Amino acid sequence: MASVRELKKDINFVLGDFIEAVYIWENDTNNKNSDEGNALIDKAIGVFDELMQKVNKNGVENTKAHFKAIRQDLANKTTSLIEELNKLA
């Protein structure tokens, strides 16, 4: 179960760091509470909810492959979010 706990922490930290990066971008560009920033934060929260739902899914046959797929999904979706943030900068 330690791997599940670590995966949940990773999801929380990675997406939390992304949201913090959005706040830093808003602060640096004087775009506080911008629509673009809020949209990115909403997407990050949606990704968080989606991934946590997958982590908590019961009845998975191959748990190792399931969690590996979730980690890959986290990496792909986070990369996509970062690319969107970079387009704003």
Backbone atoms as SQL, in Angstrom:
CREATE TABLE atoms (id INTEGER PRIMARY KEY, chain TEXT, resi INTEGER, resn TEXT, atom TEXT, x REAL, y REAL, z REAL);
INSERT INTO atoms VALUES
  (1, 'A', 1, 'MET', 'N', 0.804, -1.201, 0.000),
  (2, 'A', 1, 'MET', 'CA', 0.000, 0.000, 0.000),
  (3, 'A', 1, 'MET', 'C', 0.843, 1.261, 0.000),
  (4, 'A', 2, 'ALA', 'N', 2.118, 1.107, 0.316),
  (5, 'A', 2, 'ALA', 'CA', 2.990, 2.287, 0.328),
  (6, 'A', 2, 'ALA', 'C', 3.077, 2.902, -1.059),
  (7, 'A', 3, 'SER', 'N', 3.028, 2.086, -2.096),
  (8, 'A', 3, 'SER', 'CA', 3.117, 2.635, -3.442),
  (9, 'A', 3, 'SER', 'C', 1.891, 3.481, -3.778),
  (10, 'A', 4, 'VAL', 'N', 0.736, 3.085, -3.262),
  (11, 'A', 4, 'VAL', 'CA', -0.476, 3.872, -3.489),
  (12, 'A', 4, 'VAL', 'C', -0.342, 5.219, -2.785),
  (13, 'A', 5, 'ARG', 'N', 0.158, 5.208, -1.584),
  (14, 'A', 5, 'ARG', 'CA', 0.345, 6.449, -0.827),
  (15, 'A', 5, 'ARG', 'C', 1.330, 7.362, -1.550),
  (16, 'A', 6, 'GLU', 'N', 2.431, 6.787, -2.042),
  (17, 'A', 6, 'GLU', 'CA', 3.431, 7.582, -2.753),
  (18, 'A', 6, 'GLU', 'C', 2.866, 8.148, -4.051),
  (19, 'A', 7, 'LEU', 'N', 2.064, 7.365, -4.744),
  (20, 'A', 7, 'LEU', 'CA', 1.452, 7.839, -5.981),
  (21, 'A', 7, 'LEU', 'C', 0.511, 9.012, -5.701),
  (22, 'A', 8, 'LYS', 'N', -0.281, 8.889, -4.644),
  (23, 'A', 8, 'LYS', 'CA', -1.180, 9.987, -4.281),
  (24, 'A', 8, 'LYS', 'C', -0.394, 11.246, -3.925),
  (25, 'A', 9, 'LYS', 'N', 0.702, 11.077, -3.212),
  (26, 'A', 9, 'LYS', 'CA', 1.549, 12.227, -2.876),
  (27, 'A', 9, 'LYS', 'C', 2.139, 12.850, -4.129),
  (28, 'A', 10, 'ASP', 'N', 2.606, 12.011, -5.053),
  (29, 'A', 10, 'ASP', 'CA', 3.185, 12.519, -6.298),
  (30, 'A', 10, 'ASP', 'C', 2.167, 13.330, -7.087),
  (31, 'A', 11, 'ILE', 'N', 0.957, 12.802, -7.196),
  (32, 'A', 11, 'ILE', 'CA', -0.104, 13.517, -7.917),
  (33, 'A', 11, 'ILE', 'C', -0.361, 14.865, -7.251),
  (34, 'A', 12, 'ASN', 'N', -0.465, 14.862, -5.938),
  (35, 'A', 12, 'ASN', 'CA', -0.733, 16.086, -5.191),
  (36, 'A', 12, 'ASN', 'C', 0.398, 17.099, -5.360),
  (37, 'A', 13, 'PHE', 'N', 1.634, 16.645, -5.217),
  (38, 'A', 13, 'PHE', 'CA', 2.771, 17.560, -5.306),
  (39, 'A', 13, 'PHE', 'C', 2.956, 18.120, -6.713),
  (40, 'A', 14, 'VAL', 'N', 2.863, 17.264, -7.717),
  (41, 'A', 14, 'VAL', 'CA', 3.085, 17.708, -9.096),
  (42, 'A', 14, 'VAL', 'C', 2.034, 18.733, -9.511),
  (43, 'A', 15, 'LEU', 'N', 0.789, 18.430, -9.263),
  (44, 'A', 15, 'LEU', 'CA', -0.266, 19.366, -9.664),
  (45, 'A', 15, 'LEU', 'C', -0.297, 20.600, -8.765),
  (46, 'A', 16, 'GLY', 'N', 0.073, 20.429, -7.502),
  (47, 'A', 16, 'GLY', 'CA', 0.190, 21.582, -6.608),
  (48, 'A', 16, 'GLY', 'C', 1.289, 22.526, -7.057),
  (49, 'A', 17, 'ASP', 'N', 2.419, 21.956, -7.484),
  (50, 'A', 17, 'ASP', 'CA', 3.512, 22.783, -8.004),
  (51, 'A', 17, 'ASP', 'C', 3.098, 23.499, -9.279),
  (52, 'A', 18, 'PHE', 'N', 2.297, 22.824, -10.112),
  (53, 'A', 18, 'PHE', 'CA', 1.822, 23.478, -11.333),
  (54, 'A', 18, 'PHE', 'C', 0.925, 24.663, -10.992),
  (55, 'A', 19, 'ILE', 'N', 0.018, 24.469, -10.066),
  (56, 'A', 19, 'ILE', 'CA', -0.884, 25.566, -9.668),
  (57, 'A', 19, 'ILE', 'C', -0.073, 26.719, -9.088),
  (58, 'A', 20, 'GLU', 'N', 0.945, 26.405, -8.324),
  (59, 'A', 20, 'GLU', 'CA', 1.819, 27.448, -7.790),
  (60, 'A', 20, 'GLU', 'C', 2.524, 28.195, -8.927),
  (61, 'A', 21, 'ALA', 'N', 2.929, 27.470, -9.963),
  (62, 'A', 21, 'ALA', 'CA', 3.573, 28.107, -11.117),
  (63, 'A', 21, 'ALA', 'C', 2.610, 29.056, -11.819),
  (64, 'A', 22, 'VAL', 'N', 1.337, 28.703, -11.872),
  (65, 'A', 22, 'VAL', 'CA', 0.336, 29.593, -12.472),
  (66, 'A', 22, 'VAL', 'C', 0.224, 30.865, -11.644),
  (67, 'A', 23, 'TYR', 'N', 0.196, 30.720, -10.322),
  (68, 'A', 23, 'TYR', 'CA', 0.133, 31.907, -9.460),
  (69, 'A', 23, 'TYR', 'C', 1.372, 32.780, -9.633),
  (70, 'A', 24, 'ILE', 'N', 2.521, 32.177, -9.771),
  (71, 'A', 24, 'ILE', 'CA', 3.756, 32.939, -9.988),
  (72, 'A', 24, 'ILE', 'C', 3.686, 33.674, -11.319),
  (73, 'A', 25, 'TRP', 'N', 3.180, 32.994, -12.366),
  (74, 'A', 25, 'TRP', 'CA', 3.041, 33.643, -13.669),
  (75, 'A', 25, 'TRP', 'C', 2.100, 34.837, -13.554),
  (76, 'A', 26, 'GLU', 'N', 0.973, 34.651, -12.864),
  (77, 'A', 26, 'GLU', 'CA', 0.025, 35.754, -12.706),
  (78, 'A', 26, 'GLU', 'C', 0.666, 36.920, -11.960),
  (79, 'A', 27, 'ASN', 'N', 1.441, 36.627, -10.939),
  (80, 'A', 27, 'ASN', 'CA', 2.089, 37.676, -10.162),
  (81, 'A', 27, 'ASN', 'C', 3.151, 38.405, -10.987),
  (82, 'A', 28, 'ASP', 'N', 3.943, 37.655, -11.740),
  (83, 'A', 28, 'ASP', 'CA', 5.010, 38.258, -12.535),
  (84, 'A', 28, 'ASP', 'C', 4.493, 39.109, -13.679),
  (85, 'A', 29, 'THR', 'N', 3.322, 38.762, -14.207),
  (86, 'A', 29, 'THR', 'CA', 2.785, 39.495, -15.352),
  (87, 'A', 29, 'THR', 'C', 1.668, 40.457, -14.958),
  (88, 'A', 30, 'ASN', 'N', 1.451, 40.624, -13.671),
  (89, 'A', 30, 'ASN', 'CA', 0.384, 41.498, -13.162),
  (90, 'A', 30, 'ASN', 'C', -0.979, 41.126, -13.739),
  (91, 'A', 31, 'ASN', 'N', -1.218, 39.836, -13.888),
  (92, 'A', 31, 'ASN', 'CA', -2.507, 39.325, -14.358),
  (93, 'A', 31, 'ASN', 'C', -3.216, 38.585, -13.237),
  (94, 'A', 32, 'LYS', 'N', -3.335, 39.199, -12.096),
  (95, 'A', 32, 'LYS', 'CA', -3.940, 38.525, -10.952),
  (96, 'A', 32, 'LYS', 'C', -5.376, 38.122, -11.263),
  (97, 'A', 33, 'ASN', 'N', -5.710, 36.885, -10.910),
  (98, 'A', 33, 'ASN', 'CA', -7.039, 36.312, -11.166),
  (99, 'A', 33, 'ASN', 'C', -7.427, 36.394, -12.635),
  (100, 'A', 34, 'SER', 'N', -6.464, 36.138, -13.504),
  (101, 'A', 34, 'SER', 'CA', -6.753, 36.188, -14.936),
  (102, 'A', 34, 'SER', 'C', -7.615, 35.003, -15.345),
  (103, 'A', 35, 'ASP', 'N', -8.362, 35.193, -16.409),
  (104, 'A', 35, 'ASP', 'CA', -9.201, 34.106, -16.920),
  (105, 'A', 35, 'ASP', 'C', -8.346, 32.945, -17.392),
  (106, 'A', 36, 'GLU', 'N', -7.204, 33.236, -18.019),
  (107, 'A', 36, 'GLU', 'CA', -6.320, 32.181, -18.503),
  (108, 'A', 36, 'GLU', 'C', -5.762, 31.364, -17.344),
  (109, 'A', 37, 'GLY', 'N', -5.324, 32.053, -16.299),
  (110, 'A', 37, 'GLY', 'CA', -4.785, 31.370, -15.123),
  (111, 'A', 37, 'GLY', 'C', -5.837, 30.534, -14.425),
  (112, 'A', 38, 'ASN', 'N', -7.021, 31.097, -14.284),
  (113, 'A', 38, 'ASN', 'CA', -8.110, 30.349, -13.646),
  (114, 'A', 38, 'ASN', 'C', -8.489, 29.113, -14.457),
  (115, 'A', 39, 'ALA', 'N', -8.464, 29.232, -15.784),
  (116, 'A', 39, 'ALA', 'CA', -8.784, 28.079, -16.636),
  (117, 'A', 39, 'ALA', 'C', -7.741, 26.976, -16.456),
  (118, 'A', 40, 'LEU', 'N', -6.464, 27.357, -16.386),
  (119, 'A', 40, 'LEU', 'CA', -5.411, 26.358, -16.189),
  (120, 'A', 40, 'LEU', 'C', -5.524, 25.696, -14.815),
  (121, 'A', 41, 'ILE', 'N', -5.848, 26.475, -13.808),
  (122, 'A', 41, 'ILE', 'CA', -6.021, 25.907, -12.461),
  (123, 'A', 41, 'ILE', 'C', -7.212, 24.950, -12.444),
  (124, 'A', 42, 'ASP', 'N', -8.282, 25.317, -13.112),
  (125, 'A', 42, 'ASP', 'CA', -9.451, 24.432, -13.186),
  (126, 'A', 42, 'ASP', 'C', -9.101, 23.122, -13.897),
  (127, 'A', 43, 'LYS', 'N', -8.301, 23.220, -14.963),
  (128, 'A', 43, 'LYS', 'CA', -7.868, 22.003, -15.668),
  (129, 'A', 43, 'LYS', 'C', -7.010, 21.133, -14.762),
  (130, 'A', 44, 'ALA', 'N', -6.107, 21.751, -13.999),
  (131, 'A', 44, 'ALA', 'CA', -5.246, 20.994, -13.093),
  (132, 'A', 44, 'ALA', 'C', -6.076, 20.295, -12.023),
  (133, 'A', 45, 'ILE', 'N', -7.079, 20.960, -11.507),
  (134, 'A', 45, 'ILE', 'CA', -7.951, 20.349, -10.506),
  (135, 'A', 45, 'ILE', 'C', -8.735, 19.192, -11.122),
  (136, 'A', 46, 'GLY', 'N', -9.165, 19.360, -12.364),
  (137, 'A', 46, 'GLY', 'CA', -9.860, 18.278, -13.068),
  (138, 'A', 46, 'GLY', 'C', -8.965, 17.068, -13.264),
  (139, 'A', 47, 'VAL', 'N', -7.702, 17.314, -13.624),
  (140, 'A', 47, 'VAL', 'CA', -6.735, 16.219, -13.778),
  (141, 'A', 47, 'VAL', 'C', -6.525, 15.531, -12.435),
  (142, 'A', 48, 'PHE', 'N', -6.402, 16.310, -11.368),
  (143, 'A', 48, 'PHE', 'CA', -6.233, 15.746, -10.035),
  (144, 'A', 48, 'PHE', 'C', -7.400, 14.824, -9.686),
  (145, 'A', 49, 'ASP', 'N', -8.610, 15.313, -9.887),
  (146, 'A', 49, 'ASP', 'CA', -9.801, 14.520, -9.567),
  (147, 'A', 49, 'ASP', 'C', -9.843, 13.231, -10.387),
  (148, 'A', 50, 'GLU', 'N', -9.530, 13.352, -11.665),
  (149, 'A', 50, 'GLU', 'CA', -9.550, 12.191, -12.562),
  (150, 'A', 50, 'GLU', 'C', -8.528, 11.134, -12.133),
  (151, 'A', 51, 'LEU', 'N', -7.305, 11.581, -11.839),
  (152, 'A', 51, 'LEU', 'CA', -6.259, 10.642, -11.460),
  (153, 'A', 51, 'LEU', 'C', -6.530, 10.008, -10.100),
  (154, 'A', 52, 'MET', 'N', -7.039, 10.772, -9.157),
  (155, 'A', 52, 'MET', 'CA', -7.360, 10.207, -7.843),
  (156, 'A', 52, 'MET', 'C', -8.488, 9.186, -7.947),
  (157, 'A', 53, 'GLN', 'N', -9.414, 9.429, -8.832),
  (158, 'A', 53, 'GLN', 'CA', -10.492, 8.466, -9.043),
  (159, 'A', 53, 'GLN', 'C', -9.918, 7.158, -9.597),
  (160, 'A', 54, 'LYS', 'N', -8.953, 7.259, -10.510),
  (161, 'A', 54, 'LYS', 'CA', -8.309, 6.063, -11.052),
  (162, 'A', 54, 'LYS', 'C', -7.506, 5.330, -9.973),
  (163, 'A', 55, 'VAL', 'N', -6.810, 6.075, -9.128),
  (164, 'A', 55, 'VAL', 'CA', -6.016, 5.462, -8.062),
  (165, 'A', 55, 'VAL', 'C', -6.923, 4.695, -7.105),
  (166, 'A', 56, 'ASN', 'N', -8.072, 5.241, -6.779),
  (167, 'A', 56, 'ASN', 'CA', -8.971, 4.643, -5.805),
  (168, 'A', 56, 'ASN', 'C', -9.897, 3.582, -6.395),
  (169, 'A', 57, 'LYS', 'N', -9.735, 3.281, -7.676),
  (170, 'A', 57, 'LYS', 'CA', -10.589, 2.291, -8.330),
  (171, 'A', 57, 'LYS', 'C', -10.365, 0.910, -7.716),
  (172, 'A', 58, 'ASN', 'N', -11.437, 0.223, -7.435),
  (173, 'A', 58, 'ASN', 'CA', -11.382, -1.119, -6.858),
  (174, 'A', 58, 'ASN', 'C', -11.508, -2.176, -7.950),
  (175, 'A', 59, 'GLY', 'N', -11.004, -3.357, -7.665),
  (176, 'A', 59, 'GLY', 'CA', -11.175, -4.483, -8.574),
  (177, 'A', 59, 'GLY', 'C', -10.252, -4.479, -9.770),
  (178, 'A', 60, 'VAL', 'N', -9.102, -3.852, -9.650),
  (179, 'A', 60, 'VAL', 'CA', -8.143, -3.829, -10.752),
  (180, 'A', 60, 'VAL', 'C', -7.371, -5.142, -10.730),
  (181, 'A', 61, 'GLU', 'N', -7.269, -5.797, -11.885),
  (182, 'A', 61, 'GLU', 'CA', -6.611, -7.104, -11.934),
  (183, 'A', 61, 'GLU', 'C', -5.098, -6.986, -11.803),
  (184, 'A', 62, 'ASN', 'N', -4.484, -6.147, -12.595),
  (185, 'A', 62, 'ASN', 'CA', -3.034, -5.996, -12.577),
  (186, 'A', 62, 'ASN', 'C', -2.702, -4.623, -11.992),
  (187, 'A', 63, 'THR', 'N', -2.520, -4.579, -10.686),
  (188, 'A', 63, 'THR', 'CA', -2.334, -3.293, -10.014),
  (189, 'A', 63, 'THR', 'C', -1.043, -2.604, -10.431),
  (190, 'A', 64, 'LYS', 'N', 0.010, -3.374, -10.644),
  (191, 'A', 64, 'LYS', 'CA', 1.288, -2.773, -11.024),
  (192, 'A', 64, 'LYS', 'C', 1.157, -2.034, -12.359),
  (193, 'A', 65, 'ALA', 'N', 0.537, -2.663, -13.330),
  (194, 'A', 65, 'ALA', 'CA', 0.336, -2.025, -14.636),
  (195, 'A', 65, 'ALA', 'C', -0.627, -0.847, -14.518),
  (196, 'A', 66, 'HIS', 'N', -1.637, -0.995, -13.672),
  (197, 'A', 66, 'HIS', 'CA', -2.622, 0.075, -13.474),
  (198, 'A', 66, 'HIS', 'C', -1.949, 1.333, -12.928),
  (199, 'A', 67, 'PHE', 'N', -1.128, 1.171, -11.897),
  (200, 'A', 67, 'PHE', 'CA', -0.462, 2.323, -11.295),
  (201, 'A', 67, 'PHE', 'C', 0.607, 2.899, -12.209),
  (202, 'A', 68, 'LYS', 'N', 1.252, 2.053, -12.981),
  (203, 'A', 68, 'LYS', 'CA', 2.241, 2.540, -13.952),
  (204, 'A', 68, 'LYS', 'C', 1.550, 3.398, -15.015),
  (205, 'A', 69, 'ALA', 'N', 0.378, 2.969, -15.448),
  (206, 'A', 69, 'ALA', 'CA', -0.390, 3.743, -16.431),
  (207, 'A', 69, 'ALA', 'C', -0.829, 5.085, -15.845),
  (208, 'A', 70, 'ILE', 'N', -1.184, 5.098, -14.573),
  (209, 'A', 70, 'ILE', 'CA', -1.583, 6.350, -13.920),
  (210, 'A', 70, 'ILE', 'C', -0.396, 7.303, -13.853),
  (211, 'A', 71, 'ARG', 'N', 0.786, 6.786, -13.501),
  (212, 'A', 71, 'ARG', 'CA', 1.982, 7.636, -13.471),
  (213, 'A', 71, 'ARG', 'C', 2.275, 8.224, -14.848),
  (214, 'A', 72, 'GLN', 'N', 2.136, 7.414, -15.890),
  (215, 'A', 72, 'GLN', 'CA', 2.367, 7.898, -17.249),
  (216, 'A', 72, 'GLN', 'C', 1.331, 8.945, -17.626),
  (217, 'A', 73, 'ASP', 'N', 0.093, 8.719, -17.239),
  (218, 'A', 73, 'ASP', 'CA', -0.973, 9.678, -17.501),
  (219, 'A', 73, 'ASP', 'C', -0.699, 11.002, -16.793),
  (220, 'A', 74, 'LEU', 'N', -0.216, 10.921, -15.558),
  (221, 'A', 74, 'LEU', 'CA', 0.162, 12.128, -14.803),
  (222, 'A', 74, 'LEU', 'C', 1.239, 12.901, -15.550),
  (223, 'A', 75, 'ALA', 'N', 2.248, 12.200, -16.021),
  (224, 'A', 75, 'ALA', 'CA', 3.339, 12.862, -16.742),
  (225, 'A', 75, 'ALA', 'C', 2.834, 13.524, -18.022),
  (226, 'A', 76, 'ASN', 'N', 2.013, 12.817, -18.776),
  (227, 'A', 76, 'ASN', 'CA', 1.509, 13.362, -20.044),
  (228, 'A', 76, 'ASN', 'C', 0.612, 14.573, -19.829),
  (229, 'A', 77, 'LYS', 'N', -0.291, 14.474, -18.891),
  (230, 'A', 77, 'LYS', 'CA', -1.234, 15.576, -18.662),
  (231, 'A', 77, 'LYS', 'C', -0.535, 16.790, -18.051),
  (232, 'A', 78, 'THR', 'N', 0.438, 16.540, -17.190),
  (233, 'A', 78, 'THR', 'CA', 1.182, 17.656, -16.610),
  (234, 'A', 78, 'THR', 'C', 2.004, 18.360, -17.671),
  (235, 'A', 79, 'THR', 'N', 2.615, 17.593, -18.563),
  (236, 'A', 79, 'THR', 'CA', 3.385, 18.180, -19.659),
  (237, 'A', 79, 'THR', 'C', 2.483, 19.051, -20.526),
  (238, 'A', 80, 'SER', 'N', 1.287, 18.573, -20.796),
  (239, 'A', 80, 'SER', 'CA', 0.332, 19.346, -21.586),
  (240, 'A', 80, 'SER', 'C', -0.046, 20.650, -20.886),
  (241, 'A', 81, 'LEU', 'N', -0.278, 20.579, -19.574),
  (242, 'A', 81, 'LEU', 'CA', -0.610, 21.788, -18.823),
  (243, 'A', 81, 'LEU', 'C', 0.549, 22.786, -18.827),
  (244, 'A', 82, 'ILE', 'N', 1.757, 22.288, -18.671),
  (245, 'A', 82, 'ILE', 'CA', 2.937, 23.167, -18.664),
  (246, 'A', 82, 'ILE', 'C', 3.110, 23.826, -20.023),
  (247, 'A', 83, 'GLU', 'N', 2.860, 23.092, -21.094),
  (248, 'A', 83, 'GLU', 'CA', 2.955, 23.686, -22.428),
  (249, 'A', 83, 'GLU', 'C', 1.935, 24.810, -22.595),
  (250, 'A', 84, 'GLU', 'N', 0.734, 24.615, -22.063),
  (251, 'A', 84, 'GLU', 'CA', -0.279, 25.677, -22.128),
  (252, 'A', 84, 'GLU', 'C', 0.169, 26.906, -21.336),
  (253, 'A', 85, 'LEU', 'N', 0.763, 26.686, -20.176),
  (254, 'A', 85, 'LEU', 'CA', 1.260, 27.809, -19.361),
  (255, 'A', 85, 'LEU', 'C', 2.393, 28.527, -20.082),
  (256, 'A', 86, 'ASN', 'N', 3.267, 27.784, -20.716),
  (257, 'A', 86, 'ASN', 'CA', 4.387, 28.398, -21.432),
  (258, 'A', 86, 'ASN', 'C', 3.927, 29.243, -22.615),
  (259, 'A', 87, 'LYS', 'N', 2.823, 28.855, -23.232),
  (260, 'A', 87, 'LYS', 'CA', 2.272, 29.651, -24.336),
  (261, 'A', 87, 'LYS', 'C', 1.805, 31.017, -23.852),
  (262, 'A', 88, 'LEU', 'N', 1.374, 31.087, -22.594),
  (263, 'A', 88, 'LEU', 'CA', 0.920, 32.361, -22.024),
  (264, 'A', 88, 'LEU', 'C', 2.084, 33.284, -21.730),
  (265, 'A', 89, 'ALA', 'N', 3.215, 32.700, -21.396),
  (266, 'A', 89, 'ALA', 'CA', 4.376, 33.502, -20.987),
  (267, 'A', 89, 'ALA', 'C', 5.041, 34.064, -22.170);
